[in-house]
Amino acid sequence: MQEQQQQQPELIVGLDHVQIAIPASEEERVKAFYRDVLGLTEVPKPEALAGRGGGWYRCGAHSAEFHIGIDNAAQPQRKAHPAFLTHDLAAMRERLEATGAPIAEEVQLPGFERFFSADPFGNRLEFLQLIQPAPAASDEHAQHDEQDEQSAAIKALAKANFGASAEGYVASPIHRRRDDIGQVVAWAQPQPTDTALDISTGGGHMALGMAPHVERIVVSDLTPRMLAAAQAYLASHGVSNATYVIADAEALPFLDETFDIVTVRIAPHHYPHIRTAVREMARVLKPGGRLALVDNIAPDAPTLDALINEWDKQRDPSHVREYTVSEWLRFLSEAGLHVERHETHRRAIEYVTWVDLMRVPDDVRAKLEADILGAPPAARSFFDVVERDGRLFSFSSDFLLALAVKR
């Protein structure tokens, strides 16, 4: 009888960490990739190792850690690689594509979907998502599921609409205006050591105003093509301290208390869940951090409120709601933010420029023009409707500037 090999006692109980090596010259660029793009949680290194450079990161609450070490003789690993589990493979792909990282398909594994990419130094990375059958919705959850589907539909429509109009938003005279941007920067009082976040950056105009005044700015948007257009715009103006991250304003992929300043401009009226978005803005602010926002607002009068929101919805079906000033003040207070100052301003909007920007179909723009021109006299007066030769030339819209501080 063949003698059985004696099994050794099991001594390995788990995997503590995986480490890659990079040259010191690549340290900041690679660290920003793992922290800001992948969203890994940086953890303090032991004091005895802190002076060696690199960084340690946690990959989820119970996973092994991921370490970056410094070795000036290091070469990119083209075969050996870490594999990161994610709960949203498509969103991770979008984030990586927005930074220009390569995407490579691979043979799929049973029970998983996956792809490969690389960090800025060229180290191979794998990303996997476990495939699970969708649970059947119970009656008590049916309404919640329907709301989630509506929210997802709005966001998908916004990504499609703004992706198609990305370059137009960069060039848009409405969005390039600098008066409110300068006021936001003055109110926020950015310091050279500050880290800032610009949410729903659109054409990148707010980020361009803030970038020269801070150490680092993270520029984010839900729409990859829009973020790419903003990146090109900022680069053309010499901005070199920005990192670009695909991000949903209602689920920001950043740690608590990360940023000294958060800005958001002419975007929240597209958020399906405004309170969730404001809570996220507050969450990622450090104590004493400043939130500076600019957005279109609705009048207090319910009939005028309904009109301006209906007009915006006709022009852009991804529009959710312009809120009143009192609603905004309540949202900020509920999120634990103290409003230090706020102002409202009025801006004239040329109708043709406004509908051209969103590529509104001819039949929709004709109906919208007729609706605005056919508004009751009191509404036409309030919105400063200007008619020339029987055609709509312009109307006016109000917007809010607010500065809130995290308590």
ABEGO torsion letter per residue (X at the ends): XBBBBBBBBBABAEBABBBBBBBAAAAAAAAAAAAAAAGBBBBBBBAAAAAAEEBBBBBEAABBBBBBBBBAABBBBAABBBBBBBABAAAAAAAAAAAGBBBBBBBBBBGBBBBBBBBAAGBBBBBBBBBBBBBBBBAAAAAAAAAAAAAAAAAAAAAAAAAAAAAAAAABAAAABAAAAAAAAAAAGBBAABBBBBBGAEAGAAAAAAAAABABBBBBBABAAAAAAAAAAAAAAGBAABBBBBBBAABBABBBGABABBBBBGAAAABABAAAAAAAAAAABBBGBBBBBBBBBBBABAAAAAAAAAAAAAABAABABBBBAAAAAAAAAAAGBBBABBBBBBBBBBAAAAAAAAGBBAAAAAAAAAAAAABBAAAAAAAGBBBBGGBBABBBBBBBBBBBBBX
